[in-house]
Amino acid sequence: MSDKATGPTDGTSTLNDGVTRRALLAAGVFGFGFSGLIDVLVLHHVLQWHHLVSGVYPQDTLSGLRTNILADGLFSLTMLVIMCVGGGLLWQSERRTDVPLALRPVTGAAVIGLGIFDLFDVVVDHMILGLHQPLSQAGRYNPHWAAVSLLFVAAGYYIYRTGTGNRDDSPTGAT
């Protein structure tokens, strides 16, 4: 048995899955920012299905389009910052422990964060604030988008749980 600690060295609690709460939260923040960045880059910029504030400012006037593109750009930068903060906190969590973080629980937390962003987008941006609607279909796709978002959350939870299964059953001398 080694004298070196196998858990985090900063006093944070380690869950039964071998991952700190801080690492799971960091992975979730990373997933949230990643999903927002993919959403704005693919749906807003590349496919141009809608823009962040196209429900408020028209897309068919030059000034409205400029406002929408500016809002999309600022949103892109915000999501990039959120993703980098999550990635930085995850890197810091990895550096604070003597053993590598378990990949499946961290990946599951990131997928949960991805689904939470999508759910936030459909509920807050589409339904409550009415900032934009996908394909300008007056909310026709919102129930489907919410269902897909919940599937992402469920898939993330499944990935997390399948990564925590047998970690305590391994012999203490096994590496």
Secondary structure, DSSP 8 states (H G I E B T S, - for coil): --SS--SBSSS--B-TTS-BHHHHHHHHHHHHHHHHHHIIIIIIIIS-S--TTTTTS-SSSHHHHHHHHHHHHHHHHHHHHHHHHHHHHHHHHHHTBSS---HHHHHHHHHHHHHHHHHHIIIIIIIIS----GGG-TTTTHHHHHHHHHHHHHHHHHHHHHTTTTTTTS-TT--
